[in-house]
């Protein structure tokens, strides 16, 4: 991104005025557009707010901008000889359509992270960059000449990768599948989006764990579904609750994350899994199993997945490389009966004409040559180190403040705050102190909880981050 | 894909029975599912239909399948001790949701091409594999070590690629843009999908050229839009028609493909482009310019794009590498005002969490190091050779049958059939003879036309394909 050049003779404010005029004249901000606020632009360009004020003042004096209290700084119709010319009312257009915007908390967190690159990030439920297999991917690219076609690939995904996944999932997770029952997607997000868009209709009732990361995804709301909550105890949901919910609301689908659940980290025990499958099968309801974290099991013994226990084909199985190897490859998979796979494949073609085969070709080599096995081994060790550093910090710094459950897999801690604290206030005080995380309310009804990612921060950031969190909690209680 | 092994002692029909039982028991075809028809499976596995009949008979005798006239071959509830167990009614689920299936003609064409790999393909509007820069991409991958992060990339797209595109588009097409007004997409399909989903609402009226490839995309229908036709003459649409259409139906957006239009190949002359922009600007209507083919201009002088003439920011510009370099990289771009780009970026995140940066990183090197320039030069020469071979064929073989207009760019011929012929019959007769193309009705109201891709077939397939087409036409007239 452009930044002002401090070595040039032109004053910084003038450089910014020129830069914004360029963006305006090149159509990025048509007449009537709102410019970024002075504060926001100053943050982005790393300059004082007063410098941006001077730049905007320059453009106002040229008649390009106009500012008013309350409605911000707008681009004028400065270059119009012809008064009849209208720019489309873009603001009205972008308010149309099907996608609701992200939750305010999520937007806030993303903005803070983008703005302040030195923020200690306990918010992102993903690996820190040093935990990605960067070196291995580089080597794979050098070692294997790319011999595949550069044309459209099989819409269901690169067939060699599907074959490799059949063996991998059989071997590690005892999941039976066939090449033709797998759809390669760009990750769990796309798998869920396709399921919501193709298999459900607006008004349909679905059951979701409470808390669940699903509540943080606007796509569930955008699809016009009625969401019903299945409360979690420390062993996941109680399968019997499903029967009552089904009778009352005619539940059409269940979304579950049974192993190392996001956000709670809970694992559903085998007896509940079996009971759940029995009930779902009696009622004929499909279960969407999001199985992102099972392979991270720190003790090396992944708990069984619903899919591996599924005798009646009730489970649509969603997996991905994003949280265990690389989010940047954008590789996930969905296992389902043929009729579902065909429908979703056709819909995906209509959305984006399928995935590039290059990341799929890399993923195939990565899994087939045993790199994923080694990555998971490496990850378990590194994640345990970070988790344990958090525990040291909890015990030393936050012993009276938080109650946590010990994660045996996954990437996050789920903590209960012992005193009553307002979510908004806490985030405010924490970001002020350079640390950020996700308030529990984002994941459903549970107040007074927070989710802390131990995978994302660097090891040496953990204790300083927890110290700032303690100070933020203290400030909230004042 | 699996094929029976003729060297094994197990009879072929038994191998097929075992293979299908495996797929059934692994959940690909749950109880109640419809199996592929005997004819279809025989085609896929390249065996006689009677072999599949024997295989299905074997599974029927085991109680796994049941067949009935009219409803095909279904999987039974063969492994159920518990009569209460229900598989979800997948058939009902896949009928839900927002995506309409593809047009029957399009499905038919895809199926024929999948089934018979020796079919001469005049249908696919894309490059033949030898026209892709396979060697260059292989070399780029070997030459540049991949140093980028494997984490989530900028949701708007890899920033170096956006920078490179700003210069490329400025230099070749005189399009002014800024890095932050570009969204990298997986191709024109995704760009259009995002525009339809985010900027329009069901019931909105949009204007589309007639004929246009847009009518072949079910996403326009799926979005619940009202489509109004702007008829084309040999110079594209008449801009004045837009005024009447706007007054009558309150058109909210216009979809145009002004240069080497798909399917007609027409180029809109400069005066019409200027008039259209003037009218759109007076009415305040956005124009979506699909600019897939401009750079193919065979004479080396690309006609001006609407975007380069657009003074009032009415144009949303859609481009891609798919038709000129590689459909397999899945790289396209959209240029729009900031407010539109932010909205579409956010929605794309919700759909698929963004693109892998690896193909974007390759595309950046490809464009920046001048390979795209060389590719376009190469492509122009090769496409002209193929086009001229078609012309030879038209003159020698089909002179009395077809009237065509001479394409000066793009990948396809648009031909009028001189005698009255039924579309369905013609496709039937042509595929029987091993040649396939797209009937004009797929692209809108025009009957009696066909689109022939000269880019897709191999040079030496062109005359034999046209000879078969002539025979098919003859058969239709009988």
Interface residues (C-beta under 8 A of the other chain):
Chain A: X1 X2 X22 X23 X25 X26 X27 X28 X29 X30 X31 X33 X34 X79 X84 X85 X86 X87 X88 X89 X90 X91 X93 X94 X96 X97 X98 X99 X101 X102 X126 X127 X129 X132 X133 X134 X137 X138 X141 X142 X145 X146 X147 X148 X149 X150 X151 X152 X153 X159 X176 X177 X178 X179 X180 X181 X185 X186 X187 X189 X190 X193 X197 X198 X199 X200 X201 X204 X217 X218 X219 X222 X281 X282 X283 X284 X285 X286 X310 X311 X312 X313 X314 X322 X325 X326 X327 X328 X329 X330 X331 X335 X337 X338 X339 X340 X342 X343 X346 X347 X349 X350 X351 X352 X353 X354 X355 X356 X357 X358 X359 X362
Chain B: X1 X2 X22 X23 X25 X26 X27 X28 X29 X30 X31 X33 X34 X79 X84 X85 X86 X87 X88 X89 X90 X91 X93 X94 X96 X97 X98 X99 X101 X102 X126 X127 X129 X132 X133 X134 X137 X138 X141 X142 X145 X146 X147 X148 X149 X150 X151 X152 X153 X159 X176 X177 X178 X179 X180 X181 X185 X186 X187 X189 X190 X193 X197 X198 X199 X200 X201 X204 X217 X218 X219 X222 X281 X282 X283 X284 X285 X286 X310 X311 X312 X313 X314 X322 X325 X326 X327 X328 X329 X330 X331 X335 X337 X338 X339 X340 X342 X343 X346 X347 X349 X350 X351 X352 X353 X354 X355 X356 X357 X358 X359 X362
